[in-house]
Amino acid sequence: METINIHQAKTNLSRLLSRVEHGEEIIISNRGIPIAKLVPFRTSLNRRSSLGQDRGKFIVPDDFNAPLPKEILAAFEGDFE
């Protein structure tokens, strides 16, 4: 059973809940003192972890956040000049 601190629990809550759903139990501690235990409400064995399942299947281009070309932006905004 893994023990993590409160900061790690807040930062990784979604991942921790996914692990707990698959049957793990995780202890949360404050300054090294255990204060809570995450346990599954009910185990779901048929649910695949959704985090990271597409890792390595595609590559995000370097210009992903670049502004759209003017003609495409205009089409999104309904301006068909």
Sequence and secondary structure as in RCSB ss.txt:
>XXXX:A:sequence
METINIHQAKTNLSRLLSRVEHGEEIIISNRGIPIAKLVPFRTSLNRRSSLGQDRGKFIVPDDFNAPLPKEILAA
FEGDFE
>XXXX:A:secstr
 EEEEHHHHHHTHHHHHHHHHTT  EEEEETTEEEEEE  SS  TT    TTTTTTT    TTTTS   HHHHHH
HTT   
